[in-house]
Amino acid sequence: PRTDMADFREVFAKAKHIAIITGAGVSAESGVPTFRGAGGFWRKWQAQELATPGAFARNPSRVWEFYHYRREVMLSKHPNPAHIAIAECEKRLSKQGRSVVVITQNIDELHRKAGTKHLLEIHGSLFKTRCTSCGNVASNYKSPICPALAGKGAPDPETQDAAIPVEDLPQCEEDGCNGLLRPHVVWFGEALDPDVLTAVEKELDICDLCLVVGTSSVVYPAAMFAPQVSARGVPVAEFNMEATPATNKFRFHFPGPCGTTLPPALARHDTEIIS
């Protein structure tokens, strides 16, 4: 793959439908824990031991402590220059009749905070809940999400489980339901929402430029998206700290922090018509 920014900028200037696929790397620069790699523990557990339907069935209190901790961390984080560059690019290009869609694996809503409008969150959101009884999905930015979780969720390995009774965990507020809420995120072993996946496929079918930003290209099915686009001859540009298993399938690769590489890549091109 090429690393020539001038080449990329020429392709970018002509693109009408740009798909931007983002992963944990874009949020890591905002100080968001990625839970991948050596430091990816909360207490004694790795994320993939807690982010499962089985873990929630066995110990909903522990899983809610973990997600309460993550929600509280996220409420203190802010979009970084990569998030802002993407949102500003979308806003600017929409005035030129061009489209930008962000397809993200992240559940932190930092793209939303930055101002991105056309956003497909394939793994859900930390700030949405789903009722295990009635299935209702709702946005929820309460801090704490319920009184029993106040001050709970400390990540230190010596911390004891809070063992909160199920009836004190987050409850559905739909009329007469009171079902146990769960985070509206896609857990390990769960399928992606078919409606979201259909929307993603539509966008990938029409895009004439694809950016892969801060993703390791190992989590499926998202790891398949950009190689599929590249296979039909559409230019794909990867922005990541290092090469990934998919790098050789792409036309461009720009190594380094996304907050440094992305803003100049998406800045206004001198051939753009500004109305």
Buried (B, 14 or more C-beta within 10 A) or exposed (E): BEEEBEBBBEBBEEBEBBBBBBBBBBBBBBEBBBBBEEEEBBBEBEBBBBBBBEBBEEBBBBBBBBBBBBBBBBEEBEBBBBBBBBBBBBEBBEEEEBBBBBBBBBBBBBBBBBBBEBBBBBBBBBBBBBBBEEEBBBEBEEEBBBEBBEEBBBBEEEBEEBEBEEEBBBBBBBEEBBBBBBBBBBBEEEEBBEEBBEBBEEBBEEBBBBBBBBBBBEBEEBBEBBBBBBEEEBBBBBBBBEBBEBBEBBBBBBEEBBBBBBBEBBBEEEEBEEE
